[in-house]
Amino acid sequence: MSSIRKSDYLKKIFAAKKKRRKELARLPFSGKLKIWLSLKTFYHNGWRIR
Protein backbone atom coordinates (compact mmCIF):
# COMPACT_ATOMS: atom_id res chain seq x y z
CA MET A 1 0.00 0.00 0.00
CA SER A 2 2.66 2.51 0.99
CA SER A 3 4.61 1.95 -2.24
CA ILE A 4 1.51 2.71 -4.32
CA ARG A 5 0.87 5.87 -2.35
CA LYS A 6 4.50 6.89 -2.72
CA SER A 7 4.42 6.50 -6.51
CA ASP A 8 1.26 8.63 -6.71
CA TYR A 9 2.96 11.19 -4.49
CA LEU A 10 6.03 11.22 -6.75
CA LYS A 11 3.86 11.61 -9.85
CA LYS A 12 2.23 14.65 -8.28
CA ILE A 13 5.64 16.09 -7.44
CA PHE A 14 6.91 15.59 -11.01
CA ALA A 15 3.75 17.16 -12.47
CA ALA A 16 4.18 20.13 -10.15
CA LYS A 17 7.86 20.35 -11.08
CA LYS A 18 7.03 20.50 -14.79
CA LYS A 19 4.54 23.28 -14.15
CA ARG A 20 7.02 25.09 -11.92
CA ARG A 21 9.79 24.76 -14.51
CA LYS A 22 7.84 26.97 -16.91
CA GLU A 23 7.40 29.56 -14.18
CA LEU A 24 11.06 29.25 -13.17
CA ALA A 25 12.16 30.03 -16.72
CA ARG A 26 10.90 33.58 -16.18
CA LEU A 27 12.72 34.08 -12.88
CA PRO A 28 16.24 35.49 -12.58
CA PHE A 29 19.01 33.04 -11.75
CA SER A 30 19.22 33.95 -8.06
CA GLY A 31 15.50 33.23 -7.65
CA LYS A 32 15.94 29.84 -9.29
CA LEU A 33 18.86 29.02 -7.02
CA LYS A 34 16.94 29.90 -3.85
CA ILE A 35 13.94 27.81 -4.88
CA TRP A 36 16.17 24.89 -5.89
CA LEU A 37 17.93 24.93 -2.53
CA SER A 38 14.65 25.04 -0.62
CA LEU A 39 13.30 22.14 -2.70
CA LYS A 40 16.47 20.15 -2.08
CA THR A 41 16.19 20.54 1.70
CA PHE A 42 12.48 19.73 1.48
CA TYR A 43 13.21 16.46 -0.33
CA HIS A 44 15.92 15.48 2.17
CA ASN A 45 13.55 16.12 5.09
CA GLY A 46 10.81 14.12 3.35
CA TRP A 47 13.05 11.08 2.87
CA ARG A 48 14.22 11.32 6.48
CA ILE A 49 10.62 11.28 7.79
CA ARG A 50 9.93 8.14 5.76
mmCIF file of the N, C-alpha and C atoms, coordinates in Angstrom:
data_MODEL
# 
_entry.id   MODEL 
# 
loop_
_atom_site.group_PDB 
_atom_site.id 
_atom_site.type_symbol 
_atom_site.label_atom_id 
_atom_site.label_alt_id 
_atom_site.label_comp_id 
_atom_site.label_asym_id 
_atom_site.label_entity_id 
_atom_site.label_seq_id 
_atom_site.pdbx_PDB_ins_code 
_atom_site.Cartn_x 
_atom_site.Cartn_y 
_atom_site.Cartn_z 
_atom_site.occupancy 
_atom_site.B_iso_or_equiv 
_atom_site.pdbx_formal_charge 
_atom_site.auth_seq_id 
_atom_site.auth_comp_id 
_atom_site.auth_asym_id 
_atom_site.auth_atom_id 
_atom_site.pdbx_PDB_model_num 
ATOM 1   N N  . MET A 1 1  ? 0.824  -1.209 0.000   1.00 0.00 ? 1  MET A N  1 
ATOM 2   C CA . MET A 1 1  ? 0.000  0.000  0.000   1.00 0.00 ? 1  MET A CA 1 
ATOM 3   C C  . MET A 1 1  ? 0.860  1.261  0.000   1.00 0.00 ? 1  MET A C  1 
ATOM 4   N N  . SER A 1 2  ? 1.854  1.295  0.871   1.00 0.00 ? 2  SER A N  1 
ATOM 5   C CA . SER A 1 2  ? 2.656  2.512  0.987   1.00 0.00 ? 2  SER A CA 1 
ATOM 6   C C  . SER A 1 2  ? 3.415  2.796  -0.309  1.00 0.00 ? 2  SER A C  1 
ATOM 7   N N  . SER A 1 3  ? 3.867  1.738  -1.003  1.00 0.00 ? 3  SER A N  1 
ATOM 8   C CA . SER A 1 3  ? 4.609  1.954  -2.244  1.00 0.00 ? 3  SER A CA 1 
ATOM 9   C C  . SER A 1 3  ? 3.707  2.570  -3.308  1.00 0.00 ? 3  SER A C  1 
ATOM 10  N N  . ILE A 1 4  ? 2.446  2.138  -3.352  1.00 0.00 ? 4  ILE A N  1 
ATOM 11  C CA . ILE A 1 4  ? 1.509  2.710  -4.322  1.00 0.00 ? 4  ILE A CA 1 
ATOM 12  C C  . ILE A 1 4  ? 1.289  4.185  -4.013  1.00 0.00 ? 4  ILE A C  1 
ATOM 13  N N  . ARG A 1 5  ? 1.078  4.479  -2.739  1.00 0.00 ? 5  ARG A N  1 
ATOM 14  C CA . ARG A 1 5  ? 0.866  5.871  -2.352  1.00 0.00 ? 5  ARG A CA 1 
ATOM 15  C C  . ARG A 1 5  ? 2.094  6.712  -2.681  1.00 0.00 ? 5  ARG A C  1 
ATOM 16  N N  . LYS A 1 6  ? 3.268  6.152  -2.455  1.00 0.00 ? 6  LYS A N  1 
ATOM 17  C CA . LYS A 1 6  ? 4.504  6.888  -2.719  1.00 0.00 ? 6  LYS A CA 1 
ATOM 18  C C  . LYS A 1 6  ? 4.631  7.208  -4.209  1.00 0.00 ? 6  LYS A C  1 
ATOM 19  N N  . SER A 1 7  ? 4.310  6.254  -5.076  1.00 0.00 ? 7  SER A N  1 
ATOM 20  C CA . SER A 1 7  ? 4.425  6.500  -6.512  1.00 0.00 ? 7  SER A CA 1 
ATOM 21  C C  . SER A 1 7  ? 3.445  7.584  -6.947  1.00 0.00 ? 7  SER A C  1 
ATOM 22  N N  . ASP A 1 8  ? 2.221  7.566  -6.396  1.00 0.00 ? 8  ASP A N  1 
ATOM 23  C CA . ASP A 1 8  ? 1.263  8.627  -6.713  1.00 0.00 ? 8  ASP A CA 1 
ATOM 24  C C  . ASP A 1 8  ? 1.801  9.971  -6.250  1.00 0.00 ? 8  ASP A C  1 
ATOM 25  N N  . TYR A 1 9  ? 2.387  9.976  -5.062  1.00 0.00 ? 9  TYR A N  1 
ATOM 26  C CA . TYR A 1 9  ? 2.962  11.194 -4.493  1.00 0.00 ? 9  TYR A CA 1 
ATOM 27  C C  . TYR A 1 9  ? 4.077  11.726 -5.393  1.00 0.00 ? 9  TYR A C  1 
ATOM 28  N N  . LEU A 1 10 ? 4.938  10.810 -5.875  1.00 0.00 ? 10 LEU A N  1 
ATOM 29  C CA . LEU A 1 10 ? 6.030  11.225 -6.753  1.00 0.00 ? 10 LEU A CA 1 
ATOM 30  C C  . LEU A 1 10 ? 5.494  11.760 -8.071  1.00 0.00 ? 10 LEU A C  1 
ATOM 31  N N  . LYS A 1 11 ? 4.449  11.118 -8.609  1.00 0.00 ? 11 LYS A N  1 
ATOM 32  C CA . LYS A 1 11 ? 3.858  11.608 -9.855  1.00 0.00 ? 11 LYS A CA 1 
ATOM 33  C C  . LYS A 1 11 ? 3.355  13.030 -9.681  1.00 0.00 ? 11 LYS A C  1 
ATOM 34  N N  . LYS A 1 12 ? 2.720  13.298 -8.544  1.00 0.00 ? 12 LYS A N  1 
ATOM 35  C CA . LYS A 1 12 ? 2.233  14.655 -8.275  1.00 0.00 ? 12 LYS A CA 1 
ATOM 36  C C  . LYS A 1 12 ? 3.392  15.631 -8.216  1.00 0.00 ? 12 LYS A C  1 
ATOM 37  N N  . ILE A 1 13 ? 4.470  15.217 -7.559  1.00 0.00 ? 13 ILE A N  1 
ATOM 38  C CA . ILE A 1 13 ? 5.644  16.094 -7.445  1.00 0.00 ? 13 ILE A CA 1 
ATOM 39  C C  . ILE A 1 13 ? 6.200  16.404 -8.831  1.00 0.00 ? 13 ILE A C  1 
ATOM 40  N N  . PHE A 1 14 ? 6.339  15.368 -9.685  1.00 0.00 ? 14 PHE A N  1 
ATOM 41  C CA . PHE A 1 14 ? 6.906  15.592 -11.009 1.00 0.00 ? 14 PHE A CA 1 
ATOM 42  C C  . PHE A 1 14 ? 6.003  16.480 -11.850 1.00 0.00 ? 14 PHE A C  1 
ATOM 43  N N  . ALA A 1 15 ? 4.691  16.304 -11.736 1.00 0.00 ? 15 ALA A N  1 
ATOM 44  C CA . ALA A 1 15 ? 3.753  17.155 -12.471 1.00 0.00 ? 15 ALA A CA 1 
ATOM 45  C C  . ALA A 1 15 ? 3.893  18.600 -12.008 1.00 0.00 ? 15 ALA A C  1 
ATOM 46  N N  . ALA A 1 16 ? 4.015  18.784 -10.695 1.00 0.00 ? 16 ALA A N  1 
ATOM 47  C CA . ALA A 1 16 ? 4.179  20.129 -10.152 1.00 0.00 ? 16 ALA A CA 1 
ATOM 48  C C  . ALA A 1 16 ? 5.511  20.719 -10.597 1.00 0.00 ? 16 ALA A C  1 
ATOM 49  N N  . LYS A 1 17 ? 6.540  19.874 -10.658 1.00 0.00 ? 17 LYS A N  1 
ATOM 50  C CA . LYS A 1 17 ? 7.856  20.351 -11.081 1.00 0.00 ? 17 LYS A CA 1 
ATOM 51  C C  . LYS A 1 17 ? 7.811  20.837 -12.524 1.00 0.00 ? 17 LYS A C  1 
ATOM 52  N N  . LYS A 1 18 ? 7.129  20.087 -13.394 1.00 0.00 ? 18 LYS A N  1 
ATOM 53  C CA . LYS A 1 18 ? 7.027  20.500 -14.793 1.00 0.00 ? 18 LYS A CA 1 
ATOM 54  C C  . LYS A 1 18 ? 6.348  21.857 -14.892 1.00 0.00 ? 18 LYS A C  1 
ATOM 55  N N  . LYS A 1 19 ? 5.262  22.012 -14.129 1.00 0.00 ? 19 LYS A N  1 
ATOM 56  C CA . LYS A 1 19 ? 4.540  23.280 -14.148 1.00 0.00 ? 19 LYS A CA 1 
ATOM 57  C C  . LYS A 1 19 ? 5.436  24.393 -13.629 1.00 0.00 ? 19 LYS A C  1 
ATOM 58  N N  . ARG A 1 20 ? 6.158  24.086 -12.543 1.00 0.00 ? 20 ARG A N  1 
ATOM 59  C CA . ARG A 1 20 ? 7.016  25.088 -11.921 1.00 0.00 ? 20 ARG A CA 1 
ATOM 60  C C  . ARG A 1 20 ? 8.164  25.461 -12.844 1.00 0.00 ? 20 ARG A C  1 
ATOM 61  N N  . ARG A 1 21 ? 8.651  24.498 -13.629 1.00 0.00 ? 21 ARG A N  1 
ATOM 62  C CA . ARG A 1 21 ? 9.788  24.758 -14.510 1.00 0.00 ? 21 ARG A CA 1 
ATOM 63  C C  . ARG A 1 21 ? 9.471  25.890 -15.478 1.00 0.00 ? 21 ARG A C  1 
ATOM 64  N N  . LYS A 1 22 ? 8.236  25.894 -15.991 1.00 0.00 ? 22 LYS A N  1 
ATOM 65  C CA . LYS A 1 22 ? 7.841  26.965 -16.910 1.00 0.00 ? 22 LYS A CA 1 
ATOM 66  C C  . LYS A 1 22 ? 7.856  28.310 -16.203 1.00 0.00 ? 22 LYS A C  1 
ATOM 67  N N  . GLU A 1 23 ? 7.390  28.317 -14.948 1.00 0.00 ? 23 GLU A N  1 
ATOM 68  C CA . GLU A 1 23 ? 7.403  29.561 -14.182 1.00 0.00 ? 23 GLU A CA 1 
ATOM 69  C C  . GLU A 1 23 ? 8.832  29.966 -13.842 1.00 0.00 ? 23 GLU A C  1 
ATOM 70  N N  . LEU A 1 24 ? 9.669  28.973 -13.531 1.00 0.00 ? 24 LEU A N  1 
ATOM 71  C CA . LEU A 1 24 ? 11.058 29.253 -13.167 1.00 0.00 ? 24 LEU A CA 1 
ATOM 72  C C  . LEU A 1 24 ? 11.819 29.878 -14.331 1.00 0.00 ? 24 LEU A C  1 
ATOM 73  N N  . ALA A 1 25 ? 11.450 29.507 -15.552 1.00 0.00 ? 25 ALA A N  1 
ATOM 74  C CA . ALA A 1 25 ? 12.156 30.027 -16.723 1.00 0.00 ? 25 ALA A CA 1 
ATOM 75  C C  . ALA A 1 25 ? 12.090 31.548 -16.765 1.00 0.00 ? 25 ALA A C  1 
ATOM 76  N N  . ARG A 1 26 ? 11.038 32.122 -16.172 1.00 0.00 ? 26 ARG A N  1 
ATOM 77  C CA . ARG A 1 26 ? 10.895 33.584 -16.184 1.00 0.00 ? 26 ARG A CA 1 
ATOM 78  C C  . ARG A 1 26 ? 11.683 34.252 -15.066 1.00 0.00 ? 26 ARG A C  1 
ATOM 79  N N  . LEU A 1 27 ? 12.037 33.478 -14.034 1.00 0.00 ? 27 LEU A N  1 
ATOM 80  C CA . LEU A 1 27 ? 12.721 34.075 -12.885 1.00 0.00 ? 27 LEU A CA 1 
ATOM 81  C C  . LEU A 1 27 ? 14.197 34.328 -13.178 1.00 0.00 ? 27 LEU A C  1 
ATOM 82  N N  . PRO A 1 28 ? 14.782 35.304 -12.486 1.00 0.00 ? 28 PRO A N  1 
ATOM 83  C CA . PRO A 1 28 ? 16.238 35.490 -12.576 1.00 0.00 ? 28 PRO A CA 1 
ATOM 84  C C  . PRO A 1 28 ? 16.961 34.324 -11.916 1.00 0.00 ? 28 PRO A C  1 
ATOM 85  N N  . PHE A 1 29 ? 18.249 34.201 -12.208 1.00 0.00 ? 29 PHE A N  1 
ATOM 86  C CA . PHE A 1 29 ? 19.013 33.038 -11.748 1.00 0.00 ? 29 PHE A CA 1 
ATOM 87  C C  . PHE A 1 29 ? 19.006 32.900 -10.230 1.00 0.00 ? 29 PHE A C  1 
ATOM 88  N N  . SER A 1 30 ? 19.163 34.016 -9.523  1.00 0.00 ? 30 SER A N  1 
ATOM 89  C CA . SER A 1 30 ? 19.223 33.950 -8.057  1.00 0.00 ? 30 SER A CA 1 
ATOM 90  C C  . SER A 1 30 ? 17.923 33.393 -7.492  1.00 0.00 ? 30 SER A C  1 
ATOM 91  N N  . GLY A 1 31 ? 16.787 33.767 -8.093  1.00 0.00 ? 31 GLY A N  1 
ATOM 92  C CA . GLY A 1 31 ? 15.498 33.233 -7.648  1.00 0.00 ? 31 GLY A CA 1 
ATOM 93  C C  . GLY A 1 31 ? 15.438 31.737 -7.855  1.00 0.00 ? 31 GLY A C  1 
ATOM 94  N N  . LYS A 1 32 ? 15.924 31.279 -9.013  1.00 0.00 ? 32 LYS A N  1 
ATOM 95  C CA . LYS A 1 32 ? 15.937 29.838 -9.293  1.00 0.00 ? 32 LYS A CA 1 
ATOM 96  C C  . LYS A 1 32 ? 16.778 29.102 -8.264  1.00 0.00 ? 32 LYS A C  1 
ATOM 97  N N  . LEU A 1 33 ? 17.936 29.675 -7.948  1.00 0.00 ? 33 LEU A N  1 
ATOM 98  C CA . LEU A 1 33 ? 18.860 29.018 -7.023  1.00 0.00 ? 33 LEU A CA 1 
ATOM 99  C C  . LEU A 1 33 ? 18.225 28.873 -5.644  1.00 0.00 ? 33 LEU A C  1 
ATOM 100 N N  . LYS A 1 34 ? 17.585 29.953 -5.170  1.00 0.00 ? 34 LYS A N  1 
ATOM 101 C CA . LYS A 1 34 ? 16.944 29.902 -3.848  1.00 0.00 ? 34 LYS A CA 1 
ATOM 102 C C  . LYS A 1 34 ? 15.870 28.829 -3.813  1.00 0.00 ? 34 LYS A C  1 
ATOM 103 N N  . ILE A 1 35 ? 15.033 28.791 -4.842  1.00 0.00 ? 35 ILE A N  1 
ATOM 104 C CA . ILE A 1 35 ? 13.941 27.811 -4.880  1.00 0.00 ? 35 ILE A CA 1 
ATOM 105 C C  . ILE A 1 35 ? 14.514 26.400 -4.951  1.00 0.00 ? 35 ILE A C  1 
ATOM 106 N N  . TRP A 1 36 ? 15.564 26.215 -5.762  1.00 0.00 ? 36 TRP A N  1 
ATOM 107 C CA . TRP A 1 36 ? 16.172 24.890 -5.895  1.00 0.00 ? 36 TRP A CA 1 
ATOM 108 C C  . TRP A 1 36 ? 16.718 24.410 -4.554  1.00 0.00 ? 36 TRP A C  1 
ATOM 109 N N  . LEU A 1 37 ? 17.378 25.309 -3.828  1.00 0.00 ? 37 LEU A N  1 
ATOM 110 C CA . LEU A 1 37 ? 17.934 24.926 -2.528  1.00 0.00 ? 37 LEU A CA 1 
ATOM 111 C C  . LEU A 1 37 ? 16.830 24.572 -1.546  1.00 0.00 ? 37 LEU A C  1 
ATOM 112 N N  . SER A 1 38 ? 15.742 25.346 -1.550  1.00 0.00 ? 38 SER A N  1 
ATOM 113 C CA . SER A 1 38 ? 14.647 25.045 -0.619  1.00 0.00 ? 38 SER A CA 1 
ATOM 114 C C  . SER A 1 38 ? 14.004 23.711 -0.976  1.00 0.00 ? 38 SER A C  1 
ATOM 115 N N  . LEU A 1 39 ? 13.865 23.425 -2.283  1.00 0.00 ? 39 LEU A N  1 
ATOM 116 C CA . LEU A 1 39 ? 13.298 22.141 -2.701  1.00 0.00 ? 39 LEU A CA 1 
ATOM 117 C C  . LEU A 1 39 ? 14.201 20.994 -2.269  1.00 0.00 ? 39 LEU A C  1 
ATOM 118 N N  . LYS A 1 40 ? 15.513 21.198 -2.429  1.00 0.00 ? 40 LYS A N  1 
ATOM 119 C CA . LYS A 1 40 ? 16.470 20.150 -2.080  1.00 0.00 ? 40 LYS A CA 1 
ATOM 120 C C  . LYS A 1 40 ? 16.350 19.799 -0.601  1.00 0.00 ? 40 LYS A C  1 
ATOM 121 N N  . THR A 1 41 ? 16.310 20.809 0.268   1.00 0.00 ? 41 THR A N  1 
ATOM 122 C CA . THR A 1 41 ? 16.192 20.544 1.701   1.00 0.00 ? 41 THR A CA 1 
ATOM 123 C C  . THR A 1 41 ? 14.851 19.894 1.999   1.00 0.00 ? 41 THR A C  1 
ATOM 124 N N  . PHE A 1 42 ? 13.806 20.317 1.288   1.00 0.00 ? 42 PHE A N  1 
ATOM 125 C CA . PHE A 1 42 ? 12.476 19.731 1.482   1.00 0.00 ? 42 PHE A CA 1 
ATOM 126 C C  . PHE A 1 42 ? 12.498 18.242 1.161   1.00 0.00 ? 42 PHE A C  1 
ATOM 127 N N  . TYR A 1 43 ? 13.140 17.875 0.055   1.00 0.00 ? 43 TYR A N  1 
ATOM 128 C CA . TYR A 1 43 ? 13.212 16.457 -0.328  1.00 0.00 ? 43 TYR A CA 1 
ATOM 129 C C  . TYR A 1 43 ? 13.983 15.652 0.716   1.00 0.00 ? 43 TYR A C  1 
ATOM 130 N N  . HIS A 1 44 ? 15.120 16.200 1.181   1.00 0.00 ? 44 HIS A N  1 
ATOM 131 C CA . HIS A 1 44 ? 15.921 15.477 2.172   1.00 0.00 ? 44 HIS A CA 1 
ATOM 132 C C  . HIS A 1 44 ? 15.106 15.243 3.437   1.00 0.00 ? 44 HIS A C  1 
ATOM 133 N N  . ASN A 1 45 ? 14.374 16.263 3.884   1.00 0.00 ? 45 ASN A N  1 
ATOM 134 C CA . ASN A 1 45 ? 13.550 16.116 5.087   1.00 0.00 ? 45 ASN A CA 1 
ATOM 135 C C  . ASN A 1 45 ? 12.456 15.083 4.848   1.00 0.00 ? 45 ASN A C  1 
ATOM 136 N N  . GLY A 1 46 ? 11.871 15.078 3.668   1.00 0.00 ? 46 GLY A N  1 
ATOM 137 C CA . GLY A 1 46 ? 10.814 14.119 3.353   1.00 0.00 ? 46 GLY A CA 1 
ATOM 138 C C  . GLY A 1 46 ? 11.328 12.693 3.408   1.00 0.00 ? 46 GLY A C  1 
ATOM 139 N N  . TRP A 1 47 ? 12.508 12.451 2.840   1.00 0.00 ? 47 TRP A N  1 
ATOM 140 C CA . TRP A 1 47 ? 13.047 11.082 2.868   1.00 0.00 ? 47 TRP A CA 1 
ATOM 141 C C  . TRP A 1 47 ? 13.391 10.677 4.297   1.00 0.00 ? 47 TRP A C  1 
ATOM 142 N N  . ARG A 1 48 ? 13.845 11.631 5.109   1.00 0.00 ? 48 ARG A N  1 
ATOM 143 C CA . ARG A 1 48 ? 14.215 11.315 6.483   1.00 0.00 ? 48 ARG A CA 1 
ATOM 144 C C  . ARG A 1 48 ? 12.979 10.904 7.286   1.00 0.00 ? 48 ARG A C  1 
ATOM 145 N N  . ILE A 1 49 ? 11.859 11.601 7.070   1.00 0.00 ? 49 ILE A N  1 
ATOM 146 C CA . ILE A 1 49 ? 10.619 11.283 7.788   1.00 0.00 ? 49 ILE A CA 1 
ATOM 147 C C  . ILE A 1 49 ? 10.180 9.862  7.461   1.00 0.00 ? 49 ILE A C  1 
ATOM 148 N N  . ARG A 1 50 ? 10.303 9.493  6.197   1.00 0.00 ? 50 ARG A N  1 
ATOM 149 C CA . ARG A 1 50 ? 9.928  8.143  5.761   1.00 0.00 ? 50 ARG A CA 1 
ATOM 150 C C  . ARG A 1 50 ? 10.733 7.135  6.552   1.00 0.00 ? 50 ARG A C  1 
# 
